[in-house]
């Protein structure tokens, strides 16, 4: 079977290994069909700047603290190493073997799993999601990001007729924009730097788009479209501090900006004066693993999973996969995202 290995930042190779071992009684063996690269977390790994290289999240205090000597991330690292979750987590494949205690799954089922980019994986049966027969395997690679987008929609509390602005139309922003429309938004406006992404969003039903590189003041132009009111809801997806600052300027007074991105490094472009102060803007962080306390008694993980599977059949996903690249050429896939982002929405690896 094939795995991949980082030997240094931006340096990765595909390796052949004999096997990943026997399955347990509650496990399934999956032969990968297709997997999706995360253009956020995985690119931080590729570039060697991921924060958890030297720091870790302490669940007891919910603080990030320095990693212990044995916990620091070092090269080389393989996709098959124990505990490695950051070398791919959007794997779709066919079950070829099941453990004796596995229920509700059979060999031949097509499943999504939170698994790395490699030709074969073993997962506990309870941790995989069987895709409906009506969902194509390539659509299944969006499942994880769809759960993140869906949580962002729940956190944003969109009301019927709202003007919603989505900042950043990579794959996550594309999903958010479609979900906002399904949630009853009166108009959904998208912002990005690349025309290819803006055009894809228009094809998929968004109402209007702005290329931020071609505008002198996007916030002013959006206010012109909304009788100087501003956006009822702004969902910021880029993880860029400058874009977060612009999202604050776009938002109507006494509204909330939902921040879905990971804002790495010092926020020198963030101005918490002017519009933030005078318009009483709130910033809400949204994370895929946590649901607002006001609704988590109803919207638990099982309900969100079931809703996500239904949404895979409703959303327009075909034009979001801009590249299919063989797993053997995985280095080319990451290089394309890193060096030519204007050409990319979602890269999928085929096996």
C-alpha positions in Angstrom: 0.0 0.0 0.0 1.1 3.6 -0.5 1.5 6.3 2.1 3.3 9.7 2.0 6.0 11.2 4.1 7.3 14.7 4.9 11.1 14.9 5.2 11.1 18.7 5.5 8.8 21.7 4.8 7.5 21.5 1.2 9.3 18.2 0.8 7.2 15.1 0.6 7.5 11.7 -1.1 5.2 8.7 -1.7 6.3 5.5 -0.2 5.3 1.9 -0.5 4.9 -0.1 2.6 3.8 -3.7 3.1 0.6 -3.3 5.1 -0.9 -1.3 8.0 -1.8 -4.4 10.0 -4.8 -6.5 11.0 -8.2 -5.0 11.8 -9.7 -5.2 15.2 -13.2 -6.6 15.9 -14.7 -3.1 15.8 -12.6 -1.9 12.8 -13.1 -1.7 9.0 -10.5 -1.7 6.3 -11.0 0.9 3.6 -9.4 1.1 0.1 -9.3 4.7 -0.8 -11.0 6.0 -3.9 -10.5 9.7 -3.6 -9.4 12.2 -0.9 -9.6 16.0 -0.6 -6.7 18.2 0.5 -7.5 20.8 3.1 -6.2 24.1 1.8 -6.0 25.6 5.3 -4.6 23.2 8.0 -2.8 21.0 5.6 -1.0 23.9 3.9 0.2 25.1 7.2 1.8 21.7 7.6 3.2 21.8 4.1 4.8 25.2 4.8 6.1 24.2 8.2 4.2 26.9 10.1 1.5 24.9 11.9 1.1 26.2 15.4 0.9 22.8 17.0 4.5 22.1 16.0 5.5 23.6 19.3 2.3 24.2 21.2 -0.6 22.0 22.2 -4.2 22.6 23.3 -4.7 21.6 27.0 -8.4 20.3 27.3 -8.4 20.9 31.0 -7.7 24.6 30.9 -8.7 25.1 27.3 -5.4 27.1 26.8 -2.6 26.6 24.3 0.6 25.8 26.1 4.2 24.9 25.1 4.5 21.3 24.0 6.6 19.0 26.0 9.9 17.7 24.7 8.4 14.5 23.4 5.4 16.3 21.9 7.2 18.7 19.6 6.4 17.9 15.9 9.6 16.8 14.1 10.6 15.5 10.7 10.3 13.0 9.2 6.7 12.1 9.7 4.5 9.6 7.8 0.8 9.6 7.1 0.6 6.2 8.7 2.3 7.2 12.0 0.1 6.8 15.1 -1.7 10.0 16.1 -1.1 11.8 12.8 -4.4 13.6 12.0 -3.0 16.5 10.0 -1.9 14.7 6.8 -5.4 14.5 5.3 -8.8 14.1 6.8 -11.3 13.9 3.9 -11.0 10.3 2.7 -13.6 8.4 0.7 -13.2 4.8 0.0 -14.7 1.3 -0.3 -14.9 -1.0 2.7 -13.1 -4.3 1.9 -13.1 -6.0 5.4 -15.1 -5.6 8.6 -14.5 -6.7 12.2 -16.8 -9.2 13.8 -18.5 -6.6 16.0 -19.1 -4.1 13.3 -22.8 -3.4 12.7 -24.6 -1.5 9.9 -21.6 -1.6 7.6 -20.7 -4.1 4.9 -17.9 -4.8 2.5 -18.6 -2.8 -0.6 -20.0 0.2 1.2 -18.7 3.6 0.1 -17.7 5.6 3.2 -16.2 8.9 4.3 -13.6 8.8 7.1 -11.4 11.3 8.9 -8.3 9.6 7.5 -5.0 10.6 5.8 -4.1 10.6 2.2 -3.0 7.0 1.6 -4.2 4.1 -0.4 -5.6 2.1 2.5 -6.8 3.0 6.0 -8.2 1.2 9.0 -10.8 3.0 11.1 -13.3 2.0 13.9 -16.6 1.3 12.3 -18.4 3.8 14.5 -16.1 6.6 13.2 -16.9 6.2 9.5 -19.9 7.7 7.6 -21.6 5.5 5.0 -22.5 7.7 2.0 -25.9 7.3 0.4 -25.9 5.5 -3.0 -27.1 8.8 -4.6 -23.9 10.6 -3.5 -20.8 10.4 -5.7 -17.5 9.5 -4.0 -16.0 12.8 -5.2 -18.9 14.7 -3.4 -18.1 12.8 -0.2 -14.7 14.5 0.2 -16.6 17.7 1.1 -18.3 16.2 4.1 -15.8 17.4 6.7 -15.7 21.0 5.4 -19.4 20.9 5.0 -19.7 20.2 8.8 -17.5 23.2 9.5 -19.5 25.4 7.1 -22.8 24.2 8.6 -21.6 25.0 12.1 -20.7 28.5 10.9 -24.3 28.9 9.5 -25.8 27.8 12.9 -23.6 30.2 14.7 -24.5 33.1 12.3 -28.3 32.9 13.0 -29.3 34.0 9.6 -32.9 35.4 9.4 -35.3 35.4 6.4 -34.3 38.2 4.1 -30.9 39.0 5.6 -28.1 40.4 3.5 -25.2 38.0 4.1 -21.6 38.6 3.0 -19.2 35.8 2.7 -15.5 36.9 2.7 -13.4 34.3 1.0 -14.7 31.9 -1.7 -12.3 29.0 -1.4 -14.1 25.7 -1.0 -15.2 26.5 2.6 -16.6 29.9 1.6 -18.3 28.3 -1.4 -20.2 25.9 0.9 -21.0 28.7 3.3 -22.4 30.8 0.5 -24.8 28.1 -0.7 -25.9 27.2 2.8 -26.6 30.9 3.6 -28.9 31.0 0.5 -30.6 27.8 1.7 -31.1 29.4 5.1 -33.3 32.1 3.8 -30.9 35.0 3.1 -32.4 37.6 0.9 -29.1 38.2 -0.9 -25.7 36.6 -0.5 -22.6 38.6 -1.6 -19.2 37.0 -2.0 -15.8 38.6 -1.8 -12.5 37.0 -3.1 -9.3 38.0 -4.9 -9.7 35.5 -7.7 -12.2 35.7 -10.6 -12.3 31.9 -11.0 -13.7 31.5 -7.5 -16.1 34.4 -8.0 -17.4 32.9 -11.2 -17.9 29.5 -9.6 -20.0 31.1 -6.8 -22.1 32.9 -9.4 -22.7 29.6 -11.2 -23.8 28.1 -7.9 -26.5 30.7 -7.2 -24.8 33.5 -5.2 -26.4 36.9 -5.9 -23.4 39.2 -6.3 -19.6 39.1 -6.0 -16.8 41.6 -5.5 -13.1 41.2 -6.4 -11.4 42.9 -3.6 -8.3 43.7 -5.7 -10.4 45.7 -8.1 -12.3 47.8 -5.5 -11.2 50.9 -3.7 -13.6 50.3 -0.8 -15.7 47.1 -0.7 -17.4 48.1 2.5 -18.6 51.4 1.0 -19.9 49.6 -2.1 -21.8 47.1 -0.1 -23.4 49.9 1.9 -24.4 51.4 -1.4 -26.3 48.2 -2.2 -28.0 48.1 1.2 -29.1 51.8 1.5 -26.1 52.5 3.7 -27.2 49.8 6.2 -24.4 47.3 5.8 -24.6 43.5 5.9 -26.9 41.8 8.5 -24.5 38.9 8.7 -20.8 38.7 7.7 -19.1 35.3 7.7 -15.3 35.6 7.4 -13.6 32.5 6.0 -10.1 33.5 4.9 -8.2 33.5 8.2 -6.6 36.8 7.0 -6.5 39.7 9.5 -6.9 42.3 6.9 -10.1 40.5 5.6 -11.4 40.3 9.2 -10.9 44.0 9.5 -12.8 44.6 6.3 -15.6 42.3 7.5 -16.0 44.5 10.6 -16.3 47.5 8.3 -18.9 45.7 6.1 -21.2 44.7 9.0 -24.2 46.8 10.0 -24.2 48.4 13.4 -24.9 46.1 16.4 -24.4 42.9 14.3 -21.9 40.0 14.5 -19.1 38.9 12.3 -18.7 35.1 12.4 -15.0 34.2 12.1 -14.5 30.7 10.6 -10.8 31.1 9.7 -7.7 30.4 11.7 -5.9 33.8 12.2 -2.3 32.9 12.5 0.4 35.3 13.7 0.1 38.8 15.0 -3.0 40.8 13.8 -1.2 44.0 12.8 -3.9 44.7 10.1 -6.7 44.5 12.6 -8.0 47.9 13.7 -10.2 47.7 16.8 -11.1 51.3 16.8 -13.2 53.3 14.2 -16.0 51.0 12.8 -15.5 48.2 15.4 -15.9 50.7 18.3 -18.5 53.1 16.9 -20.7 50.4 15.3 -20.6 48.0 18.3 -19.6 45.0 16.3 -19.3 41.6 17.9 -16.8 38.9 16.6 -17.9 35.3 17.2 -15.4 32.5 16.6 -17.0 29.4 15.1 -15.3 26.0 15.4 -16.5 22.7 13.8 -16.2 20.8 17.1 -18.4 23.0 19.2 -22.0 24.1 18.9 -23.6 27.2 20.5 -24.9 26.3 24.0 -28.3 27.7 23.1 -28.9 24.9 20.6 -26.5 22.1 21.3 -29.2 20.1 23.1 -31.0 19.9 19.7 -28.1 20.1 17.2 -25.9 17.3 18.4 -23.2 15.7 16.2 -25.6 12.9 15.0 -28.2 15.4 13.8 -25.6 17.5 12.1 -24.1 14.4 10.4 -27.5 13.4 9.1 -28.2 16.9 7.9 -24.8 17.0 6.2 -25.5 13.8 4.2 -28.8 15.3 3.0 -27.0 18.5 2.0 -24.4 16.6 -0.1 -27.3 15.7 -2.4 -28.6 19.3 -2.5 -25.5 21.4 -2.9 -23.8 22.3 -6.2 -20.4 20.7 -5.9 -19.3 19.7 -9.4 -17.4 22.9 -10.3 -15.7 23.1 -6.9 -13.2 20.3 -7.8 -10.9 22.2 -10.1 -8.1 19.5 -10.2 -7.9 15.8 -9.9 -4.3 14.6 -9.4 -3.0 11.1 -8.9 -1.8 10.3 -5.4 1.6 9.4 -6.8 1.8 13.1 -7.8 0.8 14.5 -4.4 3.8 16.8 -4.3 2.5 18.5 -7.4 -0.9 18.9 -5.8 0.4 20.8 -2.7 2.8 22.9 -4.9 -0.2 23.9 -7.1 -2.2 25.1 -4.0 0.9 26.9 -2.6 2.1 28.6 -5.8 -1.0 29.0 -8.0 -3.9 29.5 -5.6 -5.8 31.6 -8.3 -6.3 28.4 -10.3 -7.6 26.3 -7.4 -10.8 25.8 -5.4 -10.5 22.1 -4.4 -7.8 19.6 -5.3 -8.8 15.9 -5.1 -6.3 13.0 -5.0 -7.3 9.9 -6.9 -6.0 6.4 -6.3 
